[in-house]
Amino acid sequence: KTYKISEVLKEQQKFLGQRIYLEGYLINKYRCDDKSKNKCDKNIEDFLIISDFNKKLNDYFVKTNEDINRIVVRAKTNRMSEELFNSLKVGEKFVISGEFIDNLVPIGQTTDGESVDGLMLVYDKLALAK
């Protein structure tokens, strides 16, 4: 079964430690770059942010934790290959196979400025949805 992000977020505890298929749109991707204006840790994992909605990260507001519809996706050990990272296009729909880990990560802020945490999926396979 392939799950939507909203389904997984509704029952987070049920999915922790589970290997599942997750479908969503790529709305943001992060890679530490030496040329970046901000100094970043070259050892940090690259990550993707996926959502049920095909909108840019800042196109919708987060008022409460219940408004979150984003999950952070990263590789388990090695950094994502540059070729793979560059081939991923924001707005494309993906199916991702992976395991949820018990590691909440900051994924947004409420309109009041409070940090909102979300789930992280450690992927092992990624494919364009058809």
C-alpha positions, 0 to 999 in steps of 0.5 A, a space after each residue: 500500500 502507498 500512503 499519503 503524507 496526511 495519512 502518515 502524519 495522522 497516525 505518526 506513532 503507528 508508522 515509526 520504525 515501519 518500512 512503507 511506501 509514501 507518495 508526495 510532491 517534492 516541494 524543497 530540496 537541500 544540499 550543502 554547497 561550498 559556494 553557499 553564502 551560509 557556511 554549512 556542515 559538509 557532513 550534513 545529510 542532504 534532504 528533501 521535503 515532500 508534501 501531498 500538495 504541489 506547492 512551494 514550501 512558503 506557499 501555504 501557512 502553518 498555524 498549528 501542528 495539525 496544519 503540517 503536511 510535509 515530511 523530510 526525506 534523507 538517505 540512511 548513510 551516504 549522501 545522495 549522489 549529485 546526479 540523483 539530487 540534481 535530477 529531482 525536480 521540485 513539483 514532481 510526484 514521487 513514490 518513496 520506499 523507506 523507514 520512519 525513524 523516531 527523530 522529529 525535525 524542524 520543518 516549519 513555523 506557525 504564524 506565531 513563530 513557534 517551531 513545528 516538528 515533523 517526521 523524517 523518512 529514511 529512504 532506500 528507493 525513490 521513483 517518479 510516480 505514474 
